Amino acid sequence: MPDAFEVNPWEVKGLVDYERLVTQFGTQKIDEPLHRKLLSYGKAPAALRRKFWYSHRDLNFALQEFDRKQGFFLYTGRAPSGPMHIGHILPFTLAKWFQDVFGVNLYIEIPDDEKFFAKQGLSLEQIDQWVKDDILDIIAVGFDPNKTFIFQDREFIKQMYTPACRIAKRINGNLAKAVFGFNDGTNIGHLFYPALQIVPCFFEKKRCVIPAAIDQDPYWRIARDLAGGFGFPKPAQIHSKFVVPLTGMEGKMSSSEAHHAILLSDSPAEVKEKVTKHAFSGGRTTLAEHRKLGGNPDVDVAFQWLQAFLEEDDAVVKKLYADYKSGKLLSGEMKQVLIDKLNGFLGRHQKARAQAAKLVDKFKYSGKLAKRMWDFSDMANR
Ligand code: TYM
């Protein structure tokens, strides 16, 4: 029977079976010992504690190498094509935790080409506008500018092109078709793009650790196959699940359906309206029934978001679950808890974002890492 869901870097459809995806993609679940080890380094965000970050490749090796003082570096990214939503920011939040706890360098790719190739009707000029916006949202997360470098493909291409050539030569059409689902109608820009997303895996001759949702995994499969030939360790990953849209547990939150997503720029009134109107509820049809039979938190989007990443306090999550299930807490009340949490988070984010413009130069051009020269001479020249 074909799977009832689909996950690729451009689309997520249906109700994702995350256990199944681990087998399909050949990744590993974060098991108890690894989870305990991760949490032992410092107070982790709810999303890591509650296993919203649930799968990985070779993360255990990265931690061992850190313990042996060999270290590692971080890499993540964002391809602008619209405003960022609360799902997009999670890999950056985790990257910040890793940077704070391990004190490591972080490279942030802004592929200002990827969505131009992948989407119809989106111009490079439109992308450039979103690039500016998205970089401010990313800076607002609060990275160390001396240990973080944000770069755009179309600006940084001179340095990226040599390693991209080495990578591109090793990826033939059959592999690209099999891994990404490309076909004969795919434009050649899109066919080449994976080389550019793979390049930063080799920015330092240490293990690279990539926090991203599991949709990005196909790129890393190829990067890992190539690493040995270049004389580099295989890049490690930590994979998250998807923040679901307001409408329910299927698919992923997406900015192209803005009324089903919470954007980082949403005002308190917009949040209230979206959640009240669109958040799928696990409540019963009548108040009397809900009080008697209780609601279903497992499909209630408000509860799911609170549990996955928004509510830091474990005791509060436990109580919300129990009260909803017993019928003590109503759907409207659960939604209000979500609205308050979201508005608190967005208020803090927007305040930090308002201060971000003056830091752009430091992150992009004049920071410590930005000034480092990349010659990639470490990469086997074949
Ligand atoms: P993009 O711009 O589609 O998404 C940015 C990051 O957000 C994750 N993400 C989500 N996480 C949770 N819930 C969701 N609903 C959700 N939607 C998206 C993505 O997995 C991603 O981590 N090709 C990339 C850009 C990129 C990149 C990278 C990403 C370039 N280099 C290195 C990660 C690591 C892209 O289109 O991401």
Residues whose N, C-alpha, C, O or C-beta is under 5 A from the ligand:
A	BS01	TYM	Y75 T76 G77 R78 A79 G87 H88 P91 E109 P111 Q197 P211 A212 A213 D215 Q216 K241 F242 V243 K252 M253
